[in-house]
Amino acid sequence: MGTVTWVGLIIIAAVVAFFAGAFVTKKQFKQDELKEQAEEAQNALEQYRQDVADHLASTGKLVSKMKENYDQLLSHVEETNQLLLEDKNKAPSEPFFSKETTEQLQASLKERDIDRSSAQAQPADYVSGESGLFAGQNASSKQAKAS
């Protein structure tokens, strides 16, 4: 074998080694790229899980706060109900009207009962004399007739 053959074989071996190296390098590059994408996806998944956990924790806090508010509202309503029931069952400690006013009201009620005792009695007037919108009409109509 001559030198030319050896040089040819070396060139052929170099070309085959070059293409084999390029093929292996591309395959390794794709594997590295896939590993990097897998790591990015894993990091994104962990971040998503953390976000969901944070969201659930804040939701839990809000629900517990809402429960506390509901409990406070319920106790307030129960207290108010108890106060209303106590006031309803108790006689008022102070009368609504003074003693004199109460006596006058009772006296006027007795007078009305006496007046209404007959079947032909007219309705009781609450005001003696003229009052309201028509109070001045009789006086003005009398003056108009006199002139």
Z-matrix of the N, CA and C atoms (Angstrom, degrees):
N
C 1 1.420
C 2 1.502 1 109.82
N 3 1.191 2 109.78 1 138.57
C 4 1.447 3 115.80 2 -174.08
C 5 1.512 4 111.72 3 -97.82
N 6 1.245 5 112.57 4 174.17
C 7 1.452 6 119.88 5 -179.71
C 8 1.513 7 111.50 6 -63.84
N 9 1.257 8 115.84 7 -33.54
C 10 1.467 9 118.28 8 -178.58
C 11 1.529 10 108.09 9 -66.65
N 12 1.262 11 117.79 10 -38.98
C 13 1.443 12 120.69 11 -179.76
C 14 1.521 13 109.58 12 -65.75
N 15 1.332 14 114.53 13 -44.77
C 16 1.463 15 117.34 14 179.11
C 17 1.521 16 111.50 15 -62.69
N 18 1.252 17 117.66 16 -41.98
C 19 1.476 18 121.00 17 178.96
C 20 1.527 19 108.58 18 -64.77
N 21 1.313 20 118.61 19 -39.76
C 22 1.466 21 122.15 20 178.72
C 23 1.518 22 110.55 21 -63.57
N 24 1.357 23 114.58 22 -44.21
C 25 1.460 24 117.63 23 178.48
C 26 1.528 25 111.36 24 -64.44
N 27 1.294 26 117.72 25 -38.70
C 28 1.466 27 120.97 26 178.61
C 29 1.524 28 109.85 27 -64.71
N 30 1.301 29 117.72 28 -42.15
C 31 1.474 30 121.15 29 179.31
C 32 1.521 31 109.74 30 -64.75
N 33 1.360 32 116.03 31 -44.36
C 34 1.467 33 119.30 32 179.39
C 35 1.529 34 109.44 33 -63.52
N 36 1.322 35 118.13 34 -41.97
C 37 1.463 36 121.51 35 179.23
C 38 1.533 37 110.16 36 -65.37
N 39 1.327 38 117.98 37 -37.49
C 40 1.466 39 121.62 38 178.75
C 41 1.523 40 110.70 39 -66.03
N 42 1.325 41 116.30 40 -41.75
C 43 1.466 42 120.56 41 -179.76
C 44 1.527 43 109.42 42 -66.37
N 45 1.349 44 117.23 43 -44.89
C 46 1.466 45 121.00 44 179.03
C 47 1.524 46 109.37 45 -63.89
N 48 1.317 47 118.52 46 -41.81
C 49 1.464 48 121.82 47 178.76
C 50 1.528 49 110.38 48 -64.68
N 51 1.342 50 116.04 49 -39.17
C 52 1.457 51 120.00 50 178.73
C 53 1.527 52 110.46 51 -61.46
N 54 1.355 53 116.99 52 -49.27
C 55 1.462 54 119.72 53 -179.23
C 56 1.533 55 111.83 54 -67.64
N 57 1.297 56 117.01 55 -37.39
C 58 1.465 57 120.31 56 177.33
C 59 1.525 58 109.66 57 -65.19
N 60 1.307 59 117.28 58 -42.59
C 61 1.472 60 120.91 59 178.05
C 62 1.521 61 111.05 60 -64.57
N 63 1.341 62 116.31 61 -41.16
C 64 1.467 63 119.64 62 178.95
C 65 1.523 64 110.00 63 -64.13
N 66 1.347 65 116.63 64 -41.23
C 67 1.465 66 120.43 65 179.58
C 68 1.526 67 110.81 66 -64.35
N 69 1.311 68 116.94 67 -44.84
C 70 1.469 69 121.29 68 179.97
C 71 1.528 70 109.76 69 -66.73
N 72 1.319 71 118.04 70 -39.24
C 73 1.459 72 121.79 71 179.59
C 74 1.529 73 110.54 72 -65.58
N 75 1.338 74 117.16 73 -42.83
C 76 1.470 75 119.97 74 177.64
C 77 1.523 76 110.47 75 -62.34
N 78 1.325 77 115.82 76 -42.04
C 79 1.460 78 120.02 77 179.78
C 80 1.529 79 109.96 78 -64.01
N 81 1.315 80 116.52 79 -42.78
C 82 1.461 81 120.63 80 178.34
C 83 1.525 82 110.21 81 -65.68
N 84 1.334 83 118.07 82 -39.17
C 85 1.455 84 122.10 83 179.09
C 86 1.528 85 110.28 84 -63.56
N 87 1.341 86 116.29 85 -41.54
C 88 1.467 87 119.86 86 178.05
C 89 1.520 88 110.25 87 -65.67
N 90 1.316 89 117.69 88 -39.59
C 91 1.462 90 120.80 89 178.46
C 92 1.534 91 110.32 90 -64.57
N 93 1.322 92 116.68 91 -42.66
C 94 1.469 93 119.55 92 178.00
C 95 1.530 94 110.66 93 -62.90
N 96 1.328 95 115.28 94 -41.06
C 97 1.464 96 119.84 95 178.98
C 98 1.534 97 110.42 96 -64.15
N 99 1.324 98 117.43 97 -42.12
C 100 1.457 99 121.14 98 178.38
C 101 1.524 100 111.01 99 -65.76
N 102 1.335 101 117.93 100 -39.00
C 103 1.452 102 120.82 101 176.90
C 104 1.534 103 110.31 102 -62.24
N 105 1.323 104 115.62 103 -42.40
C 106 1.465 105 120.03 104 179.32
C 107 1.529 106 111.06 105 -63.62
N 108 1.329 107 117.46 106 -42.12
C 109 1.464 108 120.98 107 177.78
C 110 1.532 109 110.73 108 -64.81
N 111 1.333 110 116.48 109 -39.43
C 112 1.468 111 119.90 110 179.10
C 113 1.533 112 110.04 111 -64.93
N 114 1.323 113 117.78 112 -40.31
C 115 1.458 114 120.86 113 178.11
C 116 1.529 115 110.96 114 -65.07
N 117 1.336 116 116.60 115 -41.68
C 118 1.472 117 120.53 116 177.46
C 119 1.528 118 110.53 117 -62.17
N 120 1.316 119 116.47 118 -43.08
C 121 1.471 120 119.84 119 178.75
C 122 1.527 121 110.40 120 -64.61
N 123 1.334 122 117.34 121 -39.95
C 124 1.457 123 121.25 122 178.14
C 125 1.528 124 110.61 123 -63.43
N 126 1.341 125 117.01 124 -42.78
C 127 1.469 126 121.04 125 177.80
C 128 1.530 127 111.04 126 -64.05
N 129 1.333 128 116.38 127 -41.61
C 130 1.468 129 119.88 128 178.64
C 131 1.525 130 110.38 129 -63.92
N 132 1.330 131 117.20 130 -39.87
C 133 1.467 132 121.06 131 178.41
C 134 1.528 133 110.54 132 -64.06
N 135 1.321 134 117.62 133 -43.23
C 136 1.459 135 120.92 134 178.24
C 137 1.524 136 111.28 135 -63.49
N 138 1.340 137 116.24 136 -40.81
C 139 1.467 138 120.14 137 177.84
C 140 1.532 139 110.39 138 -63.75
N 141 1.327 140 116.96 139 -41.73
C 142 1.467 141 121.71 140 178.52
C 143 1.526 142 110.32 141 -62.93
N 144 1.324 143 116.30 142 -43.79
C 145 1.472 144 119.77 143 177.98
C 146 1.529 145 110.84 144 -61.35
N 147 1.312 146 116.95 145 -41.40
C 148 1.461 147 120.91 146 179.03
C 149 1.532 148 110.79 147 -64.39
N 150 1.346 149 115.98 148 -41.89
C 151 1.474 150 119.99 149 177.86
C 152 1.520 151 111.03 150 -62.48
N 153 1.322 152 117.02 151 -42.32
C 154 1.466 153 120.67 152 179.07
C 155 1.530 154 110.39 153 -64.86
N 156 1.335 155 116.45 154 -41.19
C 157 1.467 156 119.89 155 178.92
C 158 1.528 157 110.57 156 -64.10
N 159 1.334 158 117.07 157 -42.15
C 160 1.466 159 120.38 158 177.33
C 161 1.518 160 111.00 159 -63.13
N 162 1.324 161 116.37 160 -42.46
C 163 1.468 162 120.84 161 179.36
C 164 1.527 163 110.71 162 -62.48
N 165 1.322 164 116.80 163 -44.13
C 166 1.465 165 119.54 164 179.36
C 167 1.529 166 111.33 165 -66.00
N 168 1.322 167 117.12 166 -35.79
C 169 1.468 168 119.61 167 178.10
C 170 1.523 169 110.66 168 -66.00
N 171 1.338 170 117.06 169 -44.29
C 172 1.474 171 119.14 170 178.93
C 173 1.523 172 110.69 171 -67.14
N 174 1.330 173 117.81 172 -35.28
C 175 1.466 174 120.58 173 176.56
C 176 1.519 175 110.10 174 -64.61
N 177 1.315 176 116.79 175 -41.48
C 178 1.471 177 120.49 176 177.09
C 179 1.522 178 111.73 177 -61.06
N 180 1.343 179 116.81 178 -41.96
C 181 1.462 180 120.18 179 177.78
C 182 1.522 181 110.50 180 -63.12
N 183 1.323 182 116.70 181 -43.56
C 184 1.469 183 119.87 182 -179.87
C 185 1.522 184 111.46 183 -64.58
N 186 1.327 185 116.81 184 -40.03
C 187 1.465 186 119.72 185 179.35
C 188 1.523 187 110.54 186 -65.73
N 189 1.331 188 116.90 187 -41.26
C 190 1.471 189 118.83 188 179.14
C 191 1.526 190 110.73 189 -66.86
N 192 1.333 191 117.24 190 -37.43
C 193 1.462 192 120.24 191 176.76
C 194 1.529 193 110.36 192 -65.67
N 195 1.334 194 116.49 193 -41.32
C 196 1.462 195 120.36 194 177.88
C 197 1.526 196 110.18 195 -63.17
N 198 1.329 197 117.32 196 -38.28
C 199 1.466 198 121.00 197 178.08
C 200 1.523 199 110.25 198 -64.86
N 201 1.335 200 116.98 199 -42.42
C 202 1.454 201 120.44 200 177.45
C 203 1.529 202 110.67 201 -60.29
N 204 1.337 203 115.96 202 -45.10
C 205 1.464 204 119.65 203 178.85
C 206 1.521 205 110.92 204 -62.52
N 207 1.323 206 116.71 205 -40.83
C 208 1.464 207 120.23 206 179.05
C 209 1.528 208 110.08 207 -64.40
N 210 1.331 209 117.14 208 -41.97
C 211 1.467 210 120.51 209 177.89
C 212 1.529 211 111.21 210 -62.45
N 213 1.341 212 116.34 211 -41.56
C 214 1.462 213 119.75 212 177.67
C 215 1.525 214 110.76 213 -63.09
N 216 1.326 215 116.48 214 -43.41
C 217 1.464 216 120.82 215 179.04
C 218 1.526 217 110.34 216 -62.64
N 219 1.309 218 116.73 217 -42.93
C 220 1.459 219 120.93 218 -179.64
C 221 1.528 220 110.75 219 -64.18
N 222 1.324 221 117.23 220 -43.08
C 223 1.474 222 119.31 221 178.92
C 224 1.527 223 110.33 222 -66.74
N 225 1.330 224 116.97 223 -36.81
C 226 1.467 225 120.10 224 177.65
C 227 1.522 226 110.96 225 -63.71
N 228 1.324 227 116.82 226 -43.02
C 229 1.465 228 120.64 227 178.86
C 230 1.531 229 110.06 228 -64.52
N 231 1.321 230 117.49 229 -40.87
C 232 1.467 231 120.48 230 178.74
C 233 1.531 232 110.96 231 -64.36
N 234 1.346 233 116.86 232 -41.95
C 235 1.464 234 120.00 233 177.85
C 236 1.522 235 110.74 234 -62.74
N 237 1.323 236 116.60 235 -43.79
C 238 1.459 237 120.67 236 179.39
C 239 1.516 238 110.43 237 -63.32
N 240 1.309 239 116.59 238 -41.72
C 241 1.459 240 120.69 239 178.48
C 242 1.526 241 110.36 240 -62.11
N 243 1.328 242 116.89 241 -42.65
C 244 1.464 243 119.98 242 178.45
C 245 1.530 244 110.85 243 -63.31
N 246 1.338 245 115.93 244 -41.73
C 247 1.467 246 119.11 245 178.59
C 248 1.524 247 111.09 246 -62.66
N 249 1.306 248 116.46 247 -42.24
C 250 1.466 249 119.85 248 179.75
C 251 1.521 250 111.09 249 -65.80
N 252 1.320 251 116.49 250 -40.29
C 253 1.460 252 119.06 251 179.14
C 254 1.518 253 111.00 252 -68.00
N 255 1.331 254 117.73 253 -38.85
C 256 1.461 255 120.80 254 178.22
C 257 1.519 256 110.55 255 -64.11
N 258 1.339 257 116.99 256 -43.89
C 259 1.461 258 120.08 257 179.91
C 260 1.518 259 111.48 258 -65.48
N 261 1.316 260 116.42 259 -33.85
C 262 1.456 261 120.01 260 -179.52
C 263 1.529 262 110.45 261 -69.58
N 264 1.310 263 117.25 262 -37.64
C 265 1.460 264 121.66 263 -178.11
C 266 1.526 265 112.27 264 -79.45
N 267 1.307 266 118.25 265 -26.88
C 268 1.456 267 121.51 266 -178.28
C 269 1.523 268 110.20 267 -82.76
N 270 1.311 269 115.23 268 146.81
C 271 1.457 270 119.78 269 168.44
C 272 1.518 271 106.24 270 -80.25
N 273 1.316 272 117.83 271 145.26
C 274 1.457 273 118.10 272 -178.22
C 275 1.529 274 110.47 273 -63.05
N 276 1.317 275 115.93 274 137.72
C 277 1.460 276 120.47 275 -177.80
C 278 1.526 277 110.81 276 -71.50
N 279 1.308 278 116.86 277 -33.35
C 280 1.454 279 120.83 278 176.86
C 281 1.523 280 108.20 279 -116.00
N 282 1.335 281 117.86 280 137.46
C 283 1.463 282 118.29 281 179.28
C 284 1.529 283 110.64 282 -68.88
N 285 1.316 284 114.82 283 154.76
C 286 1.457 285 120.23 284 -178.58
C 287 1.525 286 110.34 285 -69.04
N 288 1.349 287 115.78 286 -42.05
C 289 1.464 288 121.12 287 178.07
C 290 1.519 289 109.12 288 -107.85
N 291 1.310 290 115.58 289 160.12
C 292 1.469 291 119.17 290 175.79
C 293 1.528 292 109.54 291 -69.50
N 294 1.303 293 116.07 292 169.43
C 295 1.473 294 121.29 293 -176.86
C 296 1.518 295 110.81 294 -62.82
N 297 1.332 296 117.47 295 -42.98
C 298 1.464 297 121.08 296 -179.15
C 299 1.524 298 111.30 297 -64.19
N 300 1.331 299 116.03 298 -43.30
C 301 1.464 300 119.79 299 -179.85
C 302 1.518 301 110.28 300 -64.39
N 303 1.300 302 117.02 301 -41.16
C 304 1.462 303 120.68 302 178.88
C 305 1.531 304 110.65 303 -62.19
N 306 1.337 305 116.64 304 -40.91
C 307 1.467 306 119.45 305 178.40
C 308 1.517 307 111.03 306 -65.32
N 309 1.333 308 117.24 307 -40.63
C 310 1.468 309 120.53 308 179.25
C 311 1.528 310 110.57 309 -64.50
N 312 1.327 311 117.13 310 -42.05
C 313 1.463 312 120.40 311 178.80
C 314 1.516 313 111.22 312 -63.00
N 315 1.318 314 116.62 313 -42.82
C 316 1.461 315 119.48 314 179.41
C 317 1.525 316 110.92 315 -65.27
N 318 1.335 317 117.14 316 -38.25
C 319 1.468 318 120.21 317 178.35
C 320 1.521 319 110.96 318 -65.35
N 321 1.333 320 117.28 319 -41.57
C 322 1.463 321 119.35 320 -179.69
C 323 1.530 322 110.78 321 -68.21
N 324 1.326 323 117.32 322 -33.51
C 325 1.463 324 119.67 323 176.39
C 326 1.518 325 111.05 324 -65.71
N 327 1.321 326 117.17 325 -38.89
C 328 1.462 327 120.30 326 177.96
C 329 1.519 328 110.76 327 -65.21
N 330 1.361 329 117.32 328 -40.24
C 331 1.461 330 120.95 329 178.50
C 332 1.523 331 110.31 330 -62.75
N 333 1.308 332 117.24 331 -41.36
C 334 1.473 333 120.17 332 179.66
C 335 1.516 334 110.24 333 -64.48
N 336 1.320 335 116.58 334 -41.24
C 337 1.460 336 119.28 335 179.26
C 338 1.527 337 110.45 336 -61.38
N 339 1.316 338 117.15 337 -39.42
C 340 1.465 339 120.96 338 179.02
C 341 1.515 340 109.80 339 -67.14
N 342 1.355 341 117.56 340 -43.48
C 343 1.463 342 121.29 341 -179.97
C 344 1.517 343 111.26 342 -65.78
N 345 1.289 344 118.27 343 -34.67
C 346 1.466 345 121.78 344 -176.80
C 347 1.523 346 111.94 345 -84.80
N 348 1.278 347 116.56 346 -1.28
C 349 1.462 348 118.42 347 -177.14
C 350 1.519 349 111.81 348 -65.01
N 351 1.327 350 117.76 349 -32.15
C 352 1.466 351 118.67 350 177.13
C 353 1.515 352 108.83 351 -86.25
N 354 1.327 353 116.32 352 146.41
C 355 1.459 354 121.12 353 -175.39
C 356 1.519 355 111.67 354 -72.65
N 357 1.337 356 118.40 355 -23.28
C 358 1.453 357 120.56 356 -176.51
C 359 1.518 358 112.68 357 -97.85
N 360 1.306 359 117.77 358 9.58
C 361 1.461 360 120.45 359 -178.39
C 362 1.515 361 109.97 360 -69.98
N 363 1.315 362 114.69 361 142.18
C 364 1.463 363 120.48 362 178.51
C 365 1.529 364 109.56 363 -79.89
N 366 1.308 365 116.86 364 161.64
C 367 1.459 366 119.76 365 178.52
C 368 1.527 367 110.73 366 -61.41
N 369 1.305 368 115.24 367 147.10
C 370 1.460 369 120.30 368 -177.89
C 371 1.516 370 109.90 369 -76.31
N 372 1.333 371 114.94 370 138.30
C 373 1.455 372 119.96 371 173.66
C 374 1.519 373 108.01 372 -85.58
N 375 1.281 374 115.42 373 144.23
C 376 1.450 375 119.52 374 -179.81
C 377 1.514 376 111.33 375 -94.54
N 378 1.334 377 116.76 376 -15.26
C 379 1.450 378 121.25 377 -178.55
C 380 1.518 379 107.56 378 -127.29
N 381 1.288 380 115.35 379 134.99
C 382 1.456 381 117.30 380 175.64
C 383 1.522 382 108.27 381 -87.61
N 384 1.296 383 117.48 382 137.58
C 385 1.453 384 121.95 383 -178.80
C 386 1.511 385 111.09 384 83.45
N 387 1.344 386 115.72 385 -162.67
C 388 1.459 387 121.66 386 -177.58
C 389 1.521 388 109.51 387 -90.76
N 390 1.338 389 115.91 388 145.62
C 391 1.458 390 119.64 389 178.55
C 392 1.517 391 108.90 390 -153.68
N 393 1.334 392 116.14 391 170.00
C 394 1.454 393 121.48 392 174.07
C 395 1.512 394 113.18 393 77.84
N 396 1.325 395 116.72 394 -150.28
C 397 1.456 396 123.03 395 -175.20
C 398 1.534 397 112.75 396 -70.65
N 399 1.302 398 116.38 397 -31.34
C 400 1.458 399 120.03 398 -174.10
C 401 1.520 400 112.77 399 -94.21
N 402 1.325 401 117.84 400 9.68
C 403 1.466 402 120.96 401 -175.97
C 404 1.523 403 111.73 402 -62.67
N 405 1.291 404 119.43 403 -39.67
C 406 1.458 405 121.05 404 -175.79
C 407 1.514 406 113.65 405 -93.73
N 408 1.317 407 120.75 406 -2.03
C 409 1.454 408 122.09 407 -174.84
C 410 1.525 409 111.99 408 -69.58
N 411 1.298 410 119.67 409 -42.53
C 412 1.460 411 121.67 410 -179.05
C 413 1.510 412 110.31 411 -63.73
N 414 1.324 413 117.70 412 -40.62
C 415 1.456 414 120.96 413 179.65
C 416 1.516 415 110.65 414 -66.55
N 417 1.336 416 117.59 415 -41.79
C 418 1.460 417 119.97 416 -179.67
C 419 1.523 418 110.90 417 -72.07
N 420 1.347 419 117.70 418 -35.24
C 421 1.462 420 119.10 419 178.46
C 422 1.517 421 111.29 420 -71.12
N 423 1.365 422 118.98 421 -32.52
C 424 1.460 423 121.83 422 175.32
C 425 1.498 424 111.23 423 -66.78
N 426 1.337 425 116.43 424 -39.21
C 427 1.472 426 119.69 425 178.64
C 428 1.521 427 110.95 426 -68.03
N 429 1.330 428 116.55 427 -35.65
C 430 1.469 429 119.37 428 178.59
C 431 1.518 430 110.49 429 -68.48
N 432 1.330 431 119.47 430 -35.71
C 433 1.464 432 123.18 431 178.92
C 434 1.525 433 110.72 432 -70.83
N 435 1.320 434 117.25 433 -35.37
C 436 1.464 435 121.49 434 -178.59
C 437 1.517 436 111.31 435 -69.85
N 438 1.296 437 119.50 436 -29.15
C 439 1.441 438 120.21 437 -178.01
C 440 1.473 439 114.05 438 -83.21
